[in-house]
Amino acid sequence: MMEMAGTKSRLTWAVNLAVGFLVLLWIIPTFGLLISSFRDRDAISTSGWWTALSASEQNVIVRADVPDNAVQEGQVWVVSGNVFDSGAGDVTAFGITSRAPEAFAPGEVAVHANGHEITVGANGDYRIAYAEQPSGSRGQRLFVRAESPPSFTLDNYREVLFAEGMGKALLNTLTVTIPATIIPILVAAFAAYALAWMEMPGRALLIAGIVGLLVVPLQVAFIPLLKLHNNIGIGKGYIGIWLAHTGFGLPLAVFLLRNYMAGLPGEIIESARVDGASDFAIFRKIILPLSFPALASFAIFQFLWVWNDLLVAKVFLGTGEDQVVMTGRIVDLLGSRGGDWEILAASAFVSIAVPIAVFFSLQRYLVRGLLAGSVKGG
């Protein structure tokens, strides 16, 4: 039997479950990326991000200080130090040969075949005692099983922003994204108002043409548009990519804003016209304030599209340091620093941090802007 109007569907729980699953599907990797961006290379290579808050156990091989640096203490010569570079960690076992890397507990004395005594404390301090003054430029190998406390660092972000050029790429991306978001909104708002409330011949054909442009792949326009830019002297640069993103984003912007504006109460607009208001005054004082949810919705889509774009930037921007965007810089890092996961994680999170902030600052307008005007049209 069909559900009564106004009653809740029995499948609501399934919809909620599916939405929750999709949310977790995106949140969990993002959270993992955030955690990994604060870990060092050793931590990432030995354990997963979900273990970041617990102590990690690992087997390490360290080489003690060279015998030439031994210091006399009474009747013996001693070489000492710490097996941890940072001085932090707990030794659970140690050994002096690869055949028995965990033969001794912390504090026990291990006797080497050459006669010297070796001990490693729980805090990582080691002591090698020689009966006679030793010599040599190669230190004793120590096999250590250790538990390291959770550690986080900002060095990854410092290297990404200042050493790897991501800071400059961030400024370049903002230079591309902000105008490429504002310009289409301004142009589309005027066009949407005209198509929604101004009588003109061929208006229906224009709307149909705009809808048709939504399904045209933007890749087919790359070569003709780039040739046009070169012929008129624009070439590869910021002006060219602003115009390209404006052209690619206008069909969706006009379609979205026109549907929203057509759903606004016609009585308000007619009253303004009766009072002698011009179309520009109506647009500026009535339409724009009421259309803010739709404008914010498109701003989110356009900002995310331009910010994450790589293909358009590769075509319409140069390769100099003053024009490389963040997506291009990350691609370069994948080639030159492909094994440095901590650098890639920090770079990726720097790249997504700004879009996340934009989305959450405007997300309350998103659904309202998309759905308003979807049923009633002018």
C-alpha positions as CSV (number, residue, x, y, z in Angstrom):
1,M,0.0,0.0,0.0
2,M,1.3,3.4,-0.9
3,E,2.4,5.6,2.0
4,M,-0.1,8.3,3.2
5,A,0.9,11.8,2.4
6,G,2.7,13.4,5.3
7,T,3.8,10.2,6.9
8,K,7.3,9.0,7.3
9,S,8.5,6.3,4.9
10,R,9.5,2.9,6.3
11,L,12.8,3.2,4.4
12,T,13.9,6.3,6.3
13,W,16.2,4.2,8.4
14,A,17.9,2.8,5.3
15,V,18.4,6.3,3.9
16,N,19.9,7.5,7.1
17,L,22.1,4.4,7.3
18,A,23.3,5.0,3.7
19,V,24.0,8.7,4.4
20,G,25.9,7.8,7.6
21,F,28.0,5.2,5.7
22,L,28.9,7.7,3.0
23,V,29.8,10.3,5.6
24,L,32.1,7.9,7.4
25,L,33.6,6.8,4.1
26,W,34.8,10.4,3.6
27,I,35.6,11.4,7.2
28,I,37.8,8.4,8.1
29,P,40.4,8.8,5.3
30,T,40.4,12.6,5.9
31,F,41.0,12.1,9.6
32,G,43.7,9.6,8.9
33,L,45.4,12.0,6.5
34,L,45.3,14.7,9.2
35,I,46.9,12.4,11.8
36,S,49.6,11.2,9.3
37,S,50.5,14.8,8.4
38,F,51.7,15.3,12.0
39,R,53.8,12.1,12.2
40,D,57.4,11.6,11.2
41,R,58.7,9.2,8.6
42,D,59.6,6.4,11.0
43,A,56.2,6.4,12.6
44,I,54.4,6.3,9.3
45,S,56.5,3.5,7.9
46,T,56.2,1.3,11.0
47,S,52.6,1.7,12.1
48,G,49.2,2.9,10.9
49,W,47.6,6.2,11.7
50,W,45.0,4.5,13.9
51,T,47.9,3.6,16.3
52,A,49.2,7.1,16.6
53,L,47.9,7.6,20.1
54,S,49.4,4.4,21.5
55,A,53.0,3.5,22.1
56,S,54.6,1.8,19.1
57,E,57.0,-1.2,19.4
58,Q,59.7,-1.5,16.8
59,N,63.0,-3.3,16.3
60,V,65.9,-1.0,15.6
61,I,69.6,-1.5,14.9
62,V,71.9,1.2,16.2
63,R,75.7,1.6,16.2
64,A,77.3,2.7,19.4
65,D,80.0,5.4,19.5
66,V,83.4,4.4,18.1
67,P,86.0,2.7,20.4
68,D,88.4,5.6,19.7
69,N,86.1,7.8,21.9
70,A,86.3,5.5,24.9
71,V,86.8,7.3,28.3
72,Q,88.7,5.7,31.1
73,E,86.7,5.1,34.3
74,G,88.9,3.5,36.9
75,Q,90.3,0.2,35.6
76,V,88.1,0.1,32.5
77,W,87.5,2.1,29.3
78,V,83.9,3.0,28.7
79,V,81.9,4.0,25.6
80,S,78.4,5.3,26.4
81,G,75.4,7.0,24.8
82,N,71.8,6.5,24.1
83,V,70.2,4.4,21.4
84,F,67.4,6.9,20.8
85,D,68.1,9.9,18.6
86,S,65.5,12.0,20.5
87,G,66.3,10.4,23.9
88,A,62.7,9.2,24.2
89,G,61.5,5.6,24.4
90,D,61.5,2.4,26.5
91,V,63.8,-0.5,25.8
92,T,62.1,-3.9,26.3
93,A,65.0,-6.1,25.1
94,F,68.3,-5.9,23.4
95,G,71.0,-8.1,21.8
96,I,74.5,-7.9,20.4
97,T,74.1,-10.3,17.5
98,S,71.6,-10.7,14.6
99,R,71.0,-14.3,15.6
100,A,69.7,-13.3,19.1
101,P,68.5,-9.6,18.8
102,E,66.3,-9.9,21.9
103,A,68.5,-12.1,24.1
104,F,68.9,-9.7,27.1
105,A,66.5,-7.7,29.2
106,P,67.2,-4.1,30.0
107,G,70.0,-3.7,32.6
108,E,71.5,-7.2,32.0
109,V,75.1,-7.5,31.1
110,A,76.0,-9.0,27.7
111,V,79.5,-10.3,27.3
112,H,80.9,-10.0,23.8
113,A,83.1,-12.7,22.2
114,N,86.0,-10.2,22.4
115,G,85.6,-9.9,26.2
116,H,84.0,-6.4,26.6
117,E,80.8,-6.0,28.5
118,I,77.6,-4.4,27.1
119,T,74.5,-3.2,28.9
120,V,71.5,-1.2,27.7
121,G,69.2,0.4,30.2
122,A,65.4,0.7,29.9
123,N,65.7,4.4,29.0
124,G,68.1,3.6,26.1
125,D,71.4,4.5,27.8
126,Y,74.1,2.0,26.8
127,R,77.5,1.3,28.4
128,I,80.3,-0.7,26.8
129,A,83.2,-1.5,29.1
130,Y,86.6,-2.6,27.8
131,A,89.3,-4.1,30.0
132,E,92.0,-2.4,27.9
133,Q,92.0,0.8,25.9
134,P,90.2,0.0,22.6
135,S,90.8,1.4,19.2
136,G,88.8,1.4,16.0
137,S,86.5,3.7,14.0
138,R,83.5,1.3,13.8
139,G,81.2,1.1,16.8
140,Q,79.5,-1.9,18.2
141,R,76.1,-2.9,16.7
142,L,73.2,-3.0,19.1
143,F,69.9,-4.7,18.4
144,V,67.1,-3.1,20.4
145,R,63.4,-3.7,20.7
146,A,61.8,-0.5,22.0
147,E,58.5,1.1,22.7
148,S,58.3,4.7,21.6
149,P,55.6,7.1,23.0
150,P,53.2,8.8,20.6
151,S,55.0,11.7,19.0
152,F,53.7,14.5,16.7
153,T,55.6,17.2,14.9
154,L,55.0,20.4,12.9
155,D,58.2,19.9,10.9
156,N,56.2,18.4,8.0
157,Y,54.2,21.5,7.5
158,R,57.3,23.7,7.9
159,E,59.0,21.8,5.2
160,V,56.0,21.8,2.9
161,L,55.2,25.5,3.2
162,F,58.7,26.9,3.2
163,A,61.0,24.4,1.7
164,E,58.9,22.6,-0.9
165,G,57.2,25.7,-2.4
166,M,53.7,24.9,-1.2
167,G,53.3,28.3,0.4
168,K,53.9,30.0,-3.0
169,A,51.6,27.5,-4.7
170,L,48.9,28.3,-2.1
171,L,49.1,32.0,-3.0
172,N,49.0,31.2,-6.7
173,T,45.9,29.0,-6.1
174,L,44.1,31.8,-4.3
175,T,45.0,34.1,-7.1
176,V,43.3,31.8,-9.5
177,T,40.4,30.7,-7.4
178,I,39.0,33.9,-5.9
179,P,38.5,35.8,-9.2
180,A,37.4,32.6,-11.0
181,T,34.7,32.3,-8.4
182,I,33.5,35.9,-8.2
183,I,33.5,36.7,-11.9
184,P,31.0,33.9,-13.0
185,I,28.8,34.8,-10.1
186,L,28.5,38.4,-11.1
187,V,27.9,37.6,-14.8
188,A,25.5,34.8,-14.1
189,A,23.5,36.8,-11.6
190,F,22.7,39.4,-14.2
191,A,21.9,36.8,-16.9
192,A,19.7,34.8,-14.5
193,Y,17.6,37.8,-13.6
194,A,17.1,38.7,-17.2
195,L,16.1,35.1,-18.1
196,A,13.8,34.9,-15.1
197,W,12.0,38.2,-15.0
198,M,12.6,40.2,-18.2
199,E,10.5,39.6,-21.2
200,M,12.6,39.1,-24.4
201,P,12.2,37.2,-27.6
202,G,13.9,33.8,-27.7
203,R,14.2,33.5,-23.9
204,A,13.1,29.9,-23.9
205,L,15.7,29.0,-26.6
206,L,18.4,30.7,-24.5
207,I,17.4,28.7,-21.5
208,A,17.4,25.5,-23.5
209,G,20.8,26.3,-24.9
210,I,22.2,26.9,-21.4
211,V,20.8,23.5,-20.3
212,G,22.4,21.9,-23.3
213,L,25.8,23.4,-22.5
214,L,25.7,21.6,-19.1
215,V,26.4,18.3,-20.8
216,V,29.1,19.5,-23.2
217,P,32.6,18.2,-22.0
218,L,34.8,21.1,-21.3
219,Q,37.8,19.3,-22.7
220,V,36.6,19.8,-26.2
221,A,37.1,23.6,-25.8
222,F,40.7,23.5,-24.5
223,I,42.5,23.7,-27.8
224,P,40.3,26.2,-29.6
225,L,40.2,28.4,-26.5
226,L,43.9,28.3,-26.0
227,K,44.4,29.2,-29.7
228,L,42.1,32.1,-29.2
229,H,44.0,33.3,-26.2
230,N,47.3,33.1,-28.1
231,N,45.8,34.9,-31.1
232,I,44.5,37.9,-29.1
233,G,47.6,38.2,-27.0
234,I,46.4,36.7,-23.7
235,G,48.6,33.6,-23.8
236,K,49.1,31.5,-20.7
237,G,48.5,33.5,-17.6
238,Y,46.0,34.4,-14.9
239,I,43.7,36.4,-17.2
240,G,43.4,33.4,-19.5
241,I,42.5,30.9,-16.8
242,W,40.1,33.4,-15.2
243,L,38.2,33.6,-18.5
244,A,38.4,29.9,-19.0
245,H,36.9,29.1,-15.6
246,T,34.3,31.8,-16.1
247,G,33.2,30.2,-19.4
248,F,33.2,26.7,-18.0
249,G,31.2,27.7,-14.9
250,L,28.6,30.0,-16.4
251,P,26.1,27.4,-17.7
252,L,25.7,25.8,-14.2
253,A,25.7,29.2,-12.6
254,V,23.0,30.7,-14.9
255,F,20.9,27.5,-14.6
256,L,21.0,27.4,-10.9
257,L,20.4,31.1,-10.3
258,R,17.7,31.4,-12.9
259,N,15.7,28.5,-11.3
260,Y,16.1,30.2,-7.9
261,M,15.1,33.7,-9.0
262,A,12.2,32.4,-11.0
263,G,10.8,30.9,-7.8
264,L,10.8,34.2,-5.9
265,P,7.4,35.9,-5.2
266,G,6.4,37.8,-8.3
267,E,4.2,40.2,-6.2
268,I,7.3,41.8,-4.7
269,I,8.9,42.5,-8.1
270,E,5.6,43.8,-9.6
271,S,5.1,46.1,-6.6
272,A,8.6,47.5,-7.1
273,R,7.9,48.1,-10.8
274,V,4.6,49.9,-9.9
275,D,6.6,52.1,-7.6
276,G,8.9,53.1,-10.5
277,A,11.9,50.9,-9.7
278,S,14.1,50.1,-12.6
279,D,15.3,46.6,-13.4
280,F,18.7,47.3,-12.1
281,A,17.3,48.7,-8.8
282,I,15.1,45.6,-8.5
283,F,18.0,43.4,-9.1
284,R,20.3,45.1,-6.7
285,K,17.9,45.8,-3.8
286,I,15.5,42.9,-4.0
287,I,16.8,40.0,-6.1
288,L,20.4,39.8,-4.8
289,P,19.5,39.8,-1.1
290,L,16.9,37.2,-1.6
291,S,19.1,35.1,-3.8
292,F,22.0,34.8,-1.4
293,P,21.4,31.1,-0.7
294,A,21.7,30.3,-4.4
295,L,24.7,32.5,-4.8
296,A,26.4,30.8,-1.8
297,S,25.6,27.3,-3.3
298,F,27.2,28.1,-6.6
299,A,30.1,29.8,-4.8
300,I,30.8,26.5,-3.0
301,F,30.7,24.4,-6.2
302,Q,32.8,26.8,-8.2
303,F,35.4,27.4,-5.5
304,L,35.8,23.6,-5.0
305,W,36.0,23.0,-8.7
306,V,38.6,25.7,-9.4
307,W,40.7,24.9,-6.2
308,N,41.0,21.2,-7.0
309,D,41.5,21.7,-10.7
310,L,44.7,20.5,-12.4
311,L,43.8,20.0,-16.0
312,V,42.7,23.5,-16.8
313,A,45.7,24.9,-14.9
314,K,48.0,22.7,-16.9
315,V,46.5,24.1,-20.1
316,F,46.1,27.8,-19.4
317,L,48.9,28.5,-16.9
318,G,52.6,28.4,-17.4
319,T,55.1,26.3,-15.5
320,G,57.0,29.0,-13.7
321,E,57.1,29.2,-9.9
322,D,54.8,32.3,-10.0
323,Q,52.0,30.3,-11.7
324,V,52.2,26.7,-10.3
325,V,49.0,25.9,-8.3
326,M,48.8,23.5,-5.4
327,T,47.5,20.5,-7.4
328,G,50.5,20.9,-9.8
329,R,52.9,21.2,-6.9
330,I,51.5,18.0,-5.3
331,V,52.0,16.2,-8.6
332,D,55.6,17.4,-8.6
333,L,56.1,16.1,-5.1
334,L,54.7,12.7,-6.0
335,G,57.5,12.5,-8.6
336,S,60.3,13.8,-6.5
337,R,59.2,12.8,-2.9
338,G,57.0,9.8,-3.7
339,G,58.4,7.8,-0.7
340,D,58.1,10.7,1.8
341,W,54.5,10.0,2.9
342,E,54.7,12.5,5.7
343,I,55.4,15.3,3.2
344,L,52.7,14.1,0.9
345,A,50.2,13.9,3.7
346,A,51.0,17.4,4.9
347,S,50.8,18.7,1.3
348,A,47.4,17.1,0.7
349,F,45.9,18.4,4.0
350,V,47.1,21.9,3.2
351,S,45.4,21.5,-0.1
352,I,42.0,20.5,1.4
353,A,42.0,22.7,4.4
354,V,40.8,25.8,2.6
355,P,38.0,24.1,0.7
356,I,36.8,22.5,3.9
357,A,36.7,25.9,5.7
358,V,34.8,27.4,2.8
359,F,32.3,24.6,2.7
360,F,31.5,24.6,6.4
361,S,31.2,28.4,6.4
362,L,28.6,28.3,3.6
363,Q,27.0,24.8,3.9
364,R,23.9,26.1,5.7
365,Y,22.9,27.8,2.4
366,L,23.8,24.8,0.2
367,V,20.6,22.7,0.3
368,R,18.3,25.7,0.5
369,G,20.0,27.2,-2.6
370,L,19.8,23.9,-4.5
371,L,16.2,23.0,-3.8
372,A,14.5,26.4,-3.8
373,G,12.9,26.9,-7.2
374,S,13.2,23.3,-8.2
375,V,9.4,22.8,-8.4
376,K,8.0,26.2,-9.2
377,G,9.5,28.0,-12.2
378,G,8.9,31.3,-14.0
